[in-house]
């Protein structure tokens, strides 16, 4: 009887000890995982261990900017360039969205992509203004910049016409829609041709 009680007591104490150890382990935070990964990558030169830590962060937070960049760098250092490439693509998009020119330049260099030119920058700014912020006037100004540099830019012509319509300048937009129609017919772009004809059927 006493032996049975002793065994039960020992099992109970072992269970309590196990629970105490489990509870004493604080959950790993993103900050702790990032610190561990950075230490592995830059202090110990252990790209494999670093990659594992950055992956843990991204499993919890797929949009973590730092973990995306550092995982790309760690995979490169570990000789896994093909696996790293999509993370560099993602890091570039994030850097551009955050206006982080230095990181964007690093990502472009790694991907072998040239820096965007003035036309591309203005188009992107115009599309962002028109479709994300609803700023038709600001968008029109950006598309005009593109057309000043390249008067036959198909996308900028179409988007300027659309932006002017949204800004309430339908009369000013009309000749641009006529230009869009001719361009669309020349490119055999039936979808845009239909949209332009539909718009030109309206007044003004």
N, CA, C and O of each residue as an XYZ file, in Angstrom:
816
protein
N       0.829     -1.209      0.000
C       0.000      0.000      0.000
C       0.862      1.256      0.000
O       0.659      2.180     -0.788
N       1.837      1.255      0.919
C       2.727      2.415      1.013
C       3.526      2.566     -0.276
O       3.757      3.674     -0.762
N       3.952      1.395     -0.829
C       4.721      1.452     -2.069
C       3.910      2.024     -3.213
O       4.422      2.783     -4.035
N       2.614      1.646     -3.261
C       1.748      2.168     -4.322
C       1.590      3.674     -4.202
O       1.649      4.396     -5.198
N       1.388      4.142     -2.980
C       1.239      5.593     -2.745
C       2.519      6.322     -3.147
O       2.478      7.405     -3.731
N       3.659      5.704     -2.823
C       4.944      6.323     -3.165
C       5.109      6.436     -4.676
O       5.587      7.445     -5.194
N       4.694      5.356     -5.382
C       4.808      5.390     -6.847
C       3.905      6.459     -7.445
O       4.311      7.200     -8.340
N       2.649      6.534     -6.931
C       1.706      7.549     -7.423
C       2.223      8.953     -7.145
O       2.102      9.857     -7.973
N       2.804      9.113     -5.955
C       3.354     10.424     -5.592
C       4.504     10.805     -6.525
O       4.605     11.950     -6.965
N       5.363      9.837     -6.818
C       6.506     10.089     -7.704
C       6.031     10.458     -9.107
O       6.572     11.366     -9.738
N       5.008      9.739     -9.590
C       4.466     10.052    -10.912
C       3.847     11.445    -10.944
O       4.010     12.196    -11.906
N       3.124     11.774     -9.857
C       2.489     13.091     -9.770
C       3.542     14.201     -9.786
O       3.395     15.206    -10.483
N       4.611     13.998     -8.998
C       5.673     15.009     -8.931
C       6.384     15.146    -10.278
O       6.761     16.246    -10.681
N       6.559     14.025    -10.962
C       7.202     14.075    -12.285
C       6.342     14.846    -13.282
O       6.845     15.613    -14.103
N       5.028     14.621    -13.187
C       4.105     15.330    -14.065
C       4.122     16.826    -13.787
O       4.138     17.642    -14.709
N       4.117     17.177    -12.497
C       4.166     18.589    -12.121
C       5.453     19.229    -12.623
O       5.437     20.344    -13.144
N       6.569     18.519    -12.466
C       7.854     19.045    -12.919
C       7.846     19.292    -14.432
O       8.344     20.310    -14.911
N       7.268     18.332    -15.173
C       7.176     18.474    -16.633
C       6.348     19.688    -17.026
O       6.715     20.441    -17.928
N       5.221     19.869    -16.335
C       4.353     21.013    -16.619
C       5.043     22.325    -16.286
O       4.898     23.308    -17.012
N       5.792     22.345    -15.190
C       6.502     23.571    -14.797
C       7.560     23.940    -15.827
O       7.737     25.114    -16.152
N       8.265     22.930    -16.340
C       9.279     23.194    -17.356
C       8.635     23.726    -18.631
O       9.138     24.662    -19.252
N       7.508     23.109    -19.013
C       6.807     23.547    -20.232
C       6.312     24.972    -20.090
O       6.402     25.772    -21.021
N       5.786     25.279    -18.909
C       5.248     26.622    -18.687
C       6.345     27.667    -18.585
O       6.131     28.843    -18.877
N       7.533     27.219    -18.163
C       8.628     28.185    -17.986
C       9.231     28.613    -19.314
O       9.922     29.628    -19.395
N       8.962     27.826    -20.363
C       9.490     28.174    -21.677
C       8.591     29.222    -22.328
O       7.478     28.919    -22.758
N       9.076     30.429    -22.393
C       8.291     31.513    -22.994
C       8.204     31.291    -24.498
O       9.183     30.855    -25.104
N       7.057     31.580    -25.120
C       6.936     31.408    -26.570
C       7.911     32.314    -27.309
O       8.145     33.451    -26.899
N       8.483     31.803    -28.408
C       9.438     32.588    -29.181
C       8.704     33.714    -29.906
O       7.716     33.483    -30.603
N       9.197     34.916    -29.732
C       8.612     36.058    -30.423
C       9.313     36.239    -31.763
O      10.392     35.693    -31.993
N       8.683     37.015    -32.642
C       9.322     37.320    -33.927
C      10.670     37.990    -33.695
O      11.649     37.710    -34.387
N      10.699     38.879    -32.707
C      11.946     39.603    -32.408
C      13.055     38.644    -31.983
O      14.201     38.774    -32.414
N      12.697     37.668    -31.124
C      13.692     36.703    -30.662
C      14.178     35.822    -31.814
O      15.369     35.531    -31.922
N      13.250     35.401    -32.667
C      13.625     34.575    -33.811
C      14.510     35.345    -34.786
O      15.480     34.802    -35.314
N      14.173     36.608    -35.022
C      14.986     37.432    -35.916
C      16.393     37.607    -35.346
O      17.385     37.503    -36.067
N      16.462     37.873    -34.048
C      17.773     38.056    -33.408
C      18.610     36.790    -33.518
O      19.805     36.850    -33.808
N      17.979     35.646    -33.287
C      18.678     34.366    -33.391
C      19.150     34.116    -34.824
O      20.264     33.643    -35.046
N      18.294     34.437    -35.788
C      18.656     34.248    -37.194
C      19.791     35.146    -37.623
O      20.711     34.706    -38.312
N      19.732     36.413    -37.216
C      20.787     37.366    -37.576
C      22.122     36.962    -36.960
O      23.173     37.091    -37.587
N      22.064     36.469    -35.716
C      23.281     36.013    -35.046
C      23.872     34.813    -35.795
O      25.082     34.734    -36.009
N      22.991     33.880    -36.189
C      23.465     32.700    -36.916
C      24.082     33.096    -38.256
O      25.111     32.553    -38.657
N      23.450     34.040    -38.940
C      23.900     34.401    -40.289
C      25.170     35.243    -40.284
O      26.106     34.966    -41.035
N      25.201     36.275    -39.435
C      26.299     37.241    -39.515
C      27.401     37.036    -38.477
O      28.538     37.452    -38.701
N      27.082     36.403    -37.345
C      28.106     36.173    -36.333
C      28.725     34.786    -36.456
O      29.937     34.622    -36.318
N      27.868     33.774    -36.720
C      28.364     32.395    -36.773
C      28.499     31.860    -38.201
O      29.009     30.760    -38.414
N      28.038     32.646    -39.172
C      28.104     32.232    -40.583
C      27.436     30.887    -40.814
O      27.923     30.064    -41.589
N      26.317     30.673    -40.136
C      25.558     29.423    -40.274
C      24.264     29.743    -41.033
O      23.222     30.018    -40.437
N      24.365     29.699    -42.358
C      23.228     30.083    -43.201
C      22.045     29.157    -43.038
O      20.899     29.597    -43.121
N      22.301     27.892    -42.809
C      21.215     26.920    -42.661
C      20.388     27.207    -41.408
O      19.158     27.235    -41.457
N      21.075     27.418    -40.290
C      20.366     27.726    -39.038
C      19.628     29.052    -39.155
O      18.505     29.189    -38.670
N      20.259     30.026    -39.798
C      19.625     31.332    -39.974
C      18.349     31.201    -40.803
O      17.318     31.779    -40.457
N      18.418     30.444    -41.894
C      17.249     30.249    -42.753
C      16.093     29.640    -41.965
O      14.939     30.034    -42.131
N      16.414     28.683    -41.113
C      15.370     28.030    -40.315
C      14.660     29.028    -39.418
O      13.441     28.953    -39.260
N      15.397     29.961    -38.828
C      14.796     30.950    -37.926
C      13.932     31.941    -38.710
O      12.831     32.290    -38.283
N      14.436     32.383    -39.846
C      13.657     33.344    -40.646
C      12.390     32.691    -41.206
O      11.359     33.350    -41.342
N      12.467     31.400    -41.529
C      11.276     30.690    -41.997
C      10.210     30.630    -40.903
O       9.017     30.745    -41.183
N      10.648     30.450    -39.660
C       9.698     30.417    -38.543
C       8.934     31.731    -38.451
O       7.726     31.744    -38.215
N       9.650     32.834    -38.639
C       8.997     34.150    -38.601
C       7.964     34.253    -39.717
O       6.843     34.709    -39.492
N       8.345     33.828    -40.918
C       7.455     33.946    -42.077
C       6.272     32.987    -41.998
O       5.224     33.249    -42.588
N       6.427     31.887    -41.281
C       5.285     30.995    -41.079
C       4.221     31.684    -40.235
O       3.025     31.476    -40.438
N       4.660     32.496    -39.299
C       3.742     33.222    -38.421
C       3.277     34.531    -39.049
O       2.145     34.966    -38.839
N       4.160     35.150    -39.817
C       3.860     36.456    -40.405
C       4.448     36.508    -41.822
O       5.566     36.989    -42.008
N       3.697     36.014    -42.824
C       4.222     35.921    -44.198
C       4.637     37.262    -44.803
O       5.372     37.293    -45.789
N       4.174     38.363    -44.223
C       4.499     39.683    -44.782
C       5.608     40.385    -43.996
O       5.790     41.595    -44.132
N       6.341     39.644    -43.184
C       7.418     40.250    -42.386
C       8.534     40.690    -43.327
O       9.157     39.869    -44.000
N       8.774     41.996    -43.364
C       9.721     42.592    -44.316
C      11.147     42.101    -44.060
O      11.817     41.613    -44.970
N      11.598     42.234    -42.823
C      12.970     41.867    -42.493
C      13.245     40.396    -42.700
O      14.300     40.029    -43.217
N      12.304     39.540    -42.302
C      12.504     38.096    -42.450
C      12.561     37.695    -43.920
O      13.320     36.800    -44.293
N      11.761     38.356    -44.753
C      11.781     38.066    -46.194
C      13.153     38.377    -46.780
O      13.744     37.559    -47.485
N      13.649     39.575    -46.476
C      14.964     39.988    -46.985
C      16.070     39.078    -46.456
O      16.917     38.613    -47.218
N      16.058     38.830    -45.155
C      17.136     38.050    -44.553
C      17.107     36.586    -44.990
O      18.159     35.960    -45.117
N      15.915     36.036    -45.220
C      15.849     34.657    -45.718
C      16.440     34.583    -47.115
O      17.155     33.635    -47.438
N      16.145     35.580    -47.949
C      16.731     35.621    -49.290
C      18.263     35.646    -49.199
O      18.950     34.920    -49.917
N      18.780     36.490    -48.308
C      20.225     36.606    -48.137
C      20.819     35.307    -47.591
O      21.881     34.872    -48.037
N      20.134     34.690    -46.625
C      20.631     33.449    -46.019
C      20.658     32.312    -47.037
O      21.608     31.530    -47.076
N      19.614     32.223    -47.859
C      19.578     31.175    -48.880
C      20.698     31.361    -49.892
O      21.305     30.388    -50.338
N      20.970     32.608    -50.255
C      22.086     32.885    -51.163
C      23.400     32.413    -50.555
O      24.206     31.751    -51.209
N      23.597     32.768    -49.288
C      24.849     32.387    -48.611
C      24.960     30.869    -48.457
O      26.059     30.318    -48.398
N      23.820     30.213    -48.395
C      23.823     28.765    -48.280
C      23.905     28.061    -49.624
O      23.793     26.837    -49.692
N      24.100     28.825    -50.697
C      24.245     28.239    -52.029
C      22.940     27.852    -52.687
O      22.933     27.080    -53.646
N      21.824     28.381    -52.180
C      20.505     28.034    -52.728
C      19.915     29.225    -53.481
O      18.851     29.733    -53.127
N      20.618     29.660    -54.518
C      20.219     30.861    -55.256
C      18.845     30.739    -55.913
O      18.074     31.699    -55.920
N      18.536     29.572    -56.461
C      17.234     29.384    -57.117
C      16.099     29.511    -56.104
O      15.065     30.117    -56.387
N      16.302     28.938    -54.934
C      15.286     29.015    -53.882
C      15.162     30.434    -53.342
O      14.094     30.853    -52.897
N      16.277     31.168    -53.388
C      16.287     32.536    -52.861
C      15.565     33.521    -53.777
O      15.021     34.520    -53.308
N      15.558     33.244    -55.075
C      15.060     34.233    -56.049
C      13.638     34.737    -55.756
O      13.426     35.950    -55.752
N      12.650     33.850    -55.510
C      11.310     34.384    -55.238
C      11.248     35.275    -53.993
O      10.416     36.178    -53.907
N      12.139     35.010    -53.031
C      12.174     35.871    -51.843
C      12.780     37.227    -52.179
O      12.378     38.247    -51.619
N      13.754     37.239    -53.097
C      14.296     38.524    -53.551
C      13.230     39.313    -54.321
O      13.136     40.533    -54.188
N      12.432     38.606    -55.125
C      11.341     39.271    -55.861
C      10.366     39.918    -54.874
O       9.943     41.061    -55.046
N      10.026     39.152    -53.838
C       9.104     39.652    -52.818
C       9.726     40.811    -52.047
O       9.052     41.797    -51.748
N      11.016     40.689    -51.726
C      11.713     41.756    -50.994
C      11.750     43.039    -51.825
O      11.608     44.136    -51.284
N      11.941     42.900    -53.136
C      11.961     44.073    -54.014
C      10.610     44.781    -54.000
O      10.545     46.004    -53.875
N       9.535     44.011    -54.127
C       8.194     44.599    -54.117
C       7.927     45.301    -52.787
O       7.348     46.387    -52.763
N       8.341     44.690    -51.691
C       8.136     45.293    -50.372
C       8.969     46.573    -50.227
O       8.489     47.575    -49.697
N      10.211     46.531    -50.699
C      11.086     47.695    -50.598
C      10.528     48.873    -51.394
O      10.565     50.017    -50.940
N      10.014     48.576    -52.585
C       9.428     49.649    -53.403
C       8.190     50.223    -52.720
O       7.981     51.436    -52.722
N       7.375     49.353    -52.139
C       6.166     49.821    -51.449
C       6.517     50.680    -50.237
O       5.786     51.611    -49.898
N       7.643     50.365    -49.582
C       8.069     51.104    -48.398
C       9.010     52.257    -48.737
O       9.504     52.950    -47.848
N       9.251     52.452    -50.028
C      10.172     53.507    -50.499
C      11.557     53.352    -49.874
O      12.224     54.333    -49.545
N      11.968     52.103    -49.722
C      13.285     51.788    -49.176
C      14.228     51.607    -50.361
O      14.444     50.492    -50.837
N      14.788     52.728    -50.832
C      15.582     52.708    -52.059
C      16.829     51.836    -51.949
O      17.213     51.169    -52.910
N      17.454     51.844    -50.784
C      18.693     51.077    -50.623
C      18.431     49.571    -50.748
O      19.148     48.864    -51.455
N      17.398     49.096    -50.056
C      17.074     47.668    -50.137
C      16.583     47.305    -51.533
O      16.912     46.238    -52.053
N      15.794     48.191    -52.140
C      15.311     47.937    -53.499
C      16.483     47.812    -54.468
O      16.483     46.946    -55.343
N      17.484     48.682    -54.306
C      18.654     48.632    -55.184
C      19.416     47.325    -54.994
O      19.886     46.730    -55.964
N      19.540     46.877    -53.743
C      20.218     45.606    -53.461
C      19.478     44.450    -54.118
O      20.093     43.578    -54.732
N      18.145     44.447    -53.985
C      17.338     43.374    -54.565
C      17.420     43.387    -56.089
O      17.520     42.333    -56.718
N      17.379     44.569    -56.676
C      17.465     44.662    -58.146
C      18.811     44.140    -58.643
O      18.884     43.420    -59.639
N      19.875     44.517    -57.929
C      21.207     44.044    -58.317
C      21.258     42.522    -58.275
O      21.778     41.879    -59.186
N      20.710     41.960    -57.205
C      20.703     40.500    -57.057
C      19.886     39.832    -58.163
O      20.253     38.766    -58.656
N      18.773     40.468    -58.550
C      17.885     39.896    -59.563
C      18.308     40.241    -60.983
O      17.757     39.719    -61.952
N      19.293     41.124    -61.095
C      19.738     41.537    -62.418
C      18.748     42.427    -63.132
O      18.664     42.429    -64.360
N      17.986     43.195    -62.338
C      16.972     44.080    -62.916
C      17.460     45.529    -62.865
O      17.961     45.978    -61.835
N      17.316     46.256    -63.966
C      17.710     47.668    -63.935
C      16.730     48.483    -63.094
O      15.579     48.094    -62.897
N      17.210     49.606    -62.610
C      16.334     50.503    -61.854
C      15.245     51.039    -62.779
O      15.514     51.279    -63.956
N      14.028     51.234    -62.284
C      12.959     51.749    -63.143
C      13.284     53.142    -63.661
O      13.836     53.974    -62.941
N      12.932     53.384    -64.929
C      13.164     54.693    -65.515
C      12.043     55.660    -65.168
O      11.074     55.277    -64.511
N      12.168     56.914    -65.605
C      11.166     57.934    -65.285
C       9.755     57.559    -65.745
O       8.780     57.821    -65.040
N       9.648     56.943    -66.931
C       8.327     56.545    -67.440
C       7.675     55.521    -66.506
O       6.509     55.659    -66.134
N       8.440     54.500    -66.136
C       7.913     53.445    -65.284
C       7.515     53.996    -63.912
O       6.487     53.614    -63.353
N       8.336     54.892    -63.384
C       8.043     55.490    -62.072
C       6.747     56.295    -62.129
O       5.901     56.190    -61.242
N       6.603     57.100    -63.187
C       5.405     57.937    -63.323
C       4.159     57.078    -63.550
O       3.098     57.370    -62.999
N       4.284     56.022    -64.356
C       3.134     55.145    -64.581
C       2.685     54.487    -63.282
O       1.493     54.429    -62.978
N       3.645     54.000    -62.532
C       3.317     53.334    -61.273
C       2.655     54.314    -60.302
O       1.686     53.971    -59.625
N       3.186     55.528    -60.242
C       2.612     56.541    -59.349
C       1.201     56.912    -59.789
O       0.320     57.118    -58.955
N       0.989     56.996    -61.109
C      -0.333     57.327    -61.625
C      -1.358     56.250    -61.343
O      -2.481     56.547    -60.937
N      -0.978     54.998    -61.557
C      -1.886     53.880    -61.295
C      -2.224     53.787    -59.806
O      -3.360     53.501    -59.428
N      -1.219     54.035    -58.980
C      -1.448     54.008    -57.528
C      -2.424     55.107    -57.131
O      -3.341     54.878    -56.342
N      -2.223     56.310    -57.684
C      -3.100     57.436    -57.364
C      -4.528     57.195    -57.832
O      -5.480     57.518    -57.121
N      -4.683     56.623    -59.036
C      -6.010     56.453    -59.623
C      -6.793     55.315    -58.988
O      -7.967     55.475    -58.655
N      -6.147     54.167    -58.818
C      -6.890     52.970    -58.412
C      -6.775     52.628    -56.923
O      -7.609     51.898    -56.387
N      -5.754     53.149    -56.264
C      -5.635     52.851    -54.833
C      -6.099     54.008    -53.972
O      -6.782     53.811    -52.967
N      -5.721     55.239    -54.377
C      -6.077     56.407    -53.553
C      -7.292     57.168    -54.075
O      -7.830     58.027    -53.376
N      -7.730     56.861    -55.301
C      -8.878     57.560    -55.860
C      -8.601     59.016    -56.178
O      -9.517     59.838    -56.165
N      -7.336     59.350    -56.468
C      -6.931     60.727    -56.769
C      -6.773     60.858    -58.278
O      -5.678     60.694    -58.816
N      -7.885     61.156    -58.956
C      -7.872     61.207    -60.422
C      -7.008     62.348    -60.945
O      -6.298     62.188    -61.938
N      -7.066     63.504    -60.277
C      -6.275     64.657    -60.727
C      -4.783     64.368    -60.585
O      -3.996     64.662    -61.485
N      -4.402     63.789    -59.442
C      -2.996     63.444    -59.249
C      -2.532     62.397    -60.244
O      -1.405     62.459    -60.736
N      -3.398     61.433    -60.546
C      -3.069     60.401    -61.521
C      -2.864     61.010    -62.911
O      -1.912     60.670    -63.614
N      -3.765     61.907    -63.293
C      -3.665     62.538    -64.609
C      -2.322     63.263    -64.764
O      -1.707     63.224    -65.830
N      -1.881     63.915    -63.706
C      -0.605     64.638    -63.754
C       0.554     63.672    -64.010
O       1.481     63.994    -64.752
N       0.499     62.486    -63.394
C       1.559     61.501    -63.599
C       1.536     60.940    -65.017
O       2.588     60.764    -65.632
N       0.344     60.660    -65.537
C       0.259     60.110    -66.896
C       0.695     61.151    -67.932
O       1.243     60.795    -68.975
N       0.455     62.428    -67.649
C       0.933     63.489    -68.551
C       2.463     63.494    -68.603
O       3.055     63.734    -69.656
N       3.094     63.226    -67.460
C       4.564     63.167    -67.433
C       5.073     62.090    -68.383
O       6.055     62.287    -69.099
N       4.391     60.950    -68.375
C       4.790     59.848    -69.258
C       4.650     60.270    -70.714
O       5.548     60.038    -71.524
N       3.523     60.889    -71.040
C       3.260     61.278    -72.435
C       4.163     62.413    -72.906
O       4.396     62.563    -74.106
N       4.668     63.208    -71.976
C       5.639     64.239    -72.360
C       6.932     63.589    -72.849
O       7.586     64.090    -73.764
N       7.290     62.461    -72.224
C       8.508     61.757    -72.608
C       8.269     60.817    -73.792
O       9.152     60.600    -74.621
N       7.049     60.263    -73.849
C       6.731     59.290    -74.894
C       5.277     59.501    -75.331
O       4.371     58.867    -74.790
N       5.051     60.386    -76.305
C       3.678     60.742    -76.707
C       2.843     59.582    -77.224
O       1.617     59.684    -77.271
N       3.478     58.480    -77.613
C       2.722     57.344    -78.150
C       2.601     56.198    -77.123
O       2.314     55.061    -77.497
N       2.815     56.491    -75.867
C       2.723     55.456    -74.825
C       1.268     55.012    -74.705
O       0.394     55.789    -74.320
N       1.032     53.758    -75.041
C      -0.337     53.215    -75.111
C      -1.027     53.243    -73.744
O      -2.136     53.759    -73.609
N      -0.362     52.687    -72.745
C      -0.960     52.619    -71.413
C      -1.241     53.993    -70.822
O      -2.292     54.211    -70.219
N      -0.303     54.920    -70.995
C      -0.476     56.256    -70.427
C      -1.616     56.993    -71.122
O      -2.347     57.748    -70.480
N      -1.774     56.782    -72.433
C      -2.870     57.422    -73.169
C      -4.214     56.937    -72.634
O      -5.109     57.734    -72.349
N      -4.338     55.627    -72.505
C      -5.581     55.043    -71.991
C      -5.859     55.515    -70.567
O      -6.969     55.946    -70.255
N      -4.855     55.431    -69.716
C      -5.058     55.769    -68.309
C      -5.328     57.256    -68.104
O      -6.083     57.623    -67.204
N      -4.721     58.126    -68.929
C      -5.003     59.549    -68.817
C      -6.455     59.826    -69.203
O      -7.130     60.624    -68.554
N      -6.933     59.170    -70.257
C      -8.329     59.328    -70.661
C      -9.255     58.903    -69.522
O     -10.223     59.595    -69.206
N      -8.949     57.765    -68.915
C      -9.769     57.269    -67.814
C      -9.711     58.203    -66.608
O     -10.729     58.451    -65.962
N      -8.519     58.719    -66.305
C      -8.350     59.610    -65.156
C      -9.115     60.924    -65.368
O      -9.735     61.440    -64.438
N      -9.068     61.458    -66.588
C      -9.784     62.703    -66.878
C     -11.292     62.496    -66.741
O     -11.996     63.362    -66.222
N     -11.776     61.364    -67.200
C     -13.199     61.056    -67.023
C     -13.561     61.029    -65.546
O     -14.568     61.608    -65.139
N     -12.744     60.359    -64.746
C     -13.029     60.255    -63.310
C     -12.948     61.611    -62.616
O     -13.621     61.853    -61.614
N     -12.108     62.495    -63.169
C     -11.959     63.829    -62.582
C     -13.039     64.791    -63.056
O     -13.067     65.949    -62.640
N     -13.938     64.313    -63.934
C     -15.025     65.153    -64.427
C     -14.661     65.985    -65.635
O     -15.396     66.904    -65.996
N     -13.520     65.675    -66.277
C     -13.080     66.423    -67.460
C     -13.336     65.597    -68.726
O     -12.414     65.279    -69.478
N     -14.605     65.260    -68.939
C     -14.964     64.368    -70.048
C     -14.647     64.963    -71.416
O     -14.239     64.246    -72.329
N     -14.835     66.266    -71.556
C     -14.563     66.899    -72.850
C     -13.077     66.808    -73.186
O     -12.706     66.576    -74.337
N     -12.238     66.991    -72.182
C     -10.794     66.894    -72.397
C     -10.375     65.443    -72.654
O      -9.405     65.182    -73.365
N     -11.118     64.516    -72.068
C     -10.782     63.101    -72.228
C     -11.129     62.581    -73.618
O     -10.486     61.647    -74.097
N     -12.131     63.163    -74.277
C     -12.649     62.602    -75.530
C     -11.584     62.418    -76.613
O     -11.493     61.331    -77.184
N     -10.766     63.449    -76.921
C      -9.754     63.231    -77.967
C      -8.743     62.147    -77.601
O      -8.182     61.490    -78.478
N      -8.522     61.971    -76.325
C      -7.620     60.905    -75.898
C      -8.248     59.534    -76.134
O      -7.563     58.587    -76.521
N      -9.568     59.434    -75.897
C     -10.262     58.171    -76.181
C     -10.223     57.870    -77.682
O     -10.122     56.708    -78.078
N     -10.303     58.909    -78.514
C     -10.210     58.703    -79.966
C      -8.826     58.162    -80.333
O      -8.682     57.297    -81.198
N      -7.816     58.699    -79.650
C      -6.448     58.229    -79.883
C      -6.293     56.789    -79.388
O      -5.649     55.962    -80.034
N      -6.886     56.513    -78.251
C      -6.836     55.154    -77.697
C      -7.476     54.168    -78.671
O      -6.949     53.076    -78.884
N      -8.602     54.545    -79.258
C      -9.298     53.659    -80.188
C      -8.409     53.316    -81.379
O      -8.305     52.151    -81.761
N      -7.765     54.328    -81.967
C      -6.884     54.073    -83.114
C      -5.725     53.149    -82.726
O      -5.361     52.238    -83.470
N      -5.155     53.407    -81.545
C      -4.032     52.594    -81.088
C      -4.484     51.152    -80.834
O      -3.802     50.200    -81.212
N      -5.632     51.011    -80.194
C      -6.143     49.679    -79.870
C      -6.437     48.886    -81.138
O      -6.152     47.690    -81.211
N      -7.007     49.555    -82.133
C      -7.285     48.879    -83.409
C      -5.981     48.442    -84.074
O      -5.896     47.358    -84.651
N      -4.964     49.310    -83.983
C      -3.665     48.974    -84.567
C      -3.004     47.795    -83.874
O      -2.336     46.981    -84.513
N      -3.195     47.710    -82.559
C      -2.610     46.603    -81.784
C      -3.516     45.364    -81.768
O      -3.167     44.334    -81.191
N      -4.701     45.483    -82.420
C      -5.701     44.406    -82.418
C      -6.093     44.006    -80.992
O      -6.275     42.833    -80.667
N      -6.214     45.052    -80.158
C      -6.617     44.867    -78.751
C      -8.132     45.031    -78.701
O      -8.640     46.133    -78.491
N      -8.846     43.929    -78.894
C     -10.302     43.997    -79.031
C     -10.993     44.491    -77.754
O     -11.995     45.201    -77.828
N     -10.468     44.122    -76.605
C     -11.105     44.538    -75.348
C     -11.055     46.054    -75.182
O     -12.053     46.686    -74.835
N      -9.867     46.633    -75.436
C      -9.730     48.090    -75.308
C     -10.481     48.799    -76.424
O     -11.049     49.869    -76.202
N     -10.492     48.219    -77.624
C     -11.249     48.793    -78.736
C     -12.726     48.907    -78.364
O     -13.351     49.944    -78.589
N     -13.274     47.849    -77.800
C     -14.685     47.858    -77.387
C     -14.934     48.911    -76.312
O     -15.930     49.633    -76.367
N     -14.032     49.001    -75.333
C     -14.187     49.971    -74.248
C     -14.124     51.401    -74.779
O     -14.894     52.257    -74.345
N     -13.221     51.662    -75.705
C     -13.071     53.010    -76.261
C     -14.287     53.390    -77.099
O     -14.755     54.525    -77.024
N     -14.801     52.461    -77.894
C     -15.990     52.750    -78.720
C     -17.213     53.027    -77.824
O     -18.013     53.925    -78.087
N     -17.319     52.241    -76.787
C     -18.429     52.440    -75.840
C     -18.361     53.823    -75.194
O     -19.371     54.509    -75.042
N     -17.143     54.211    -74.820
C     -16.954     55.549    -74.206
C     -17.244     56.646    -75.222
O     -17.865     57.651    -74.873
N     -16.811     56.481    -76.468
C     -17.001     57.524    -77.480
C     -18.461     57.634    -77.941
O     -18.843     58.629    -78.558
N     -19.263     56.629    -77.646
C     -20.685     56.682    -77.973
C     -21.425     57.615    -77.019
O     -22.569     57.994    -77.269
N     -20.769     57.976    -75.938
C     -21.367     58.876    -74.958
C     -21.042     60.318    -75.328
O     -20.215     60.572    -76.203
N     -21.696     61.251    -74.660
C     -21.428     62.681    -74.849
C     -21.073     63.295    -73.502
O     -21.714     62.972    -72.502
N     -20.059     64.180    -73.442
C     -19.255     64.623    -74.610
C     -18.236     63.569    -74.987
O     -17.475     63.759    -75.935
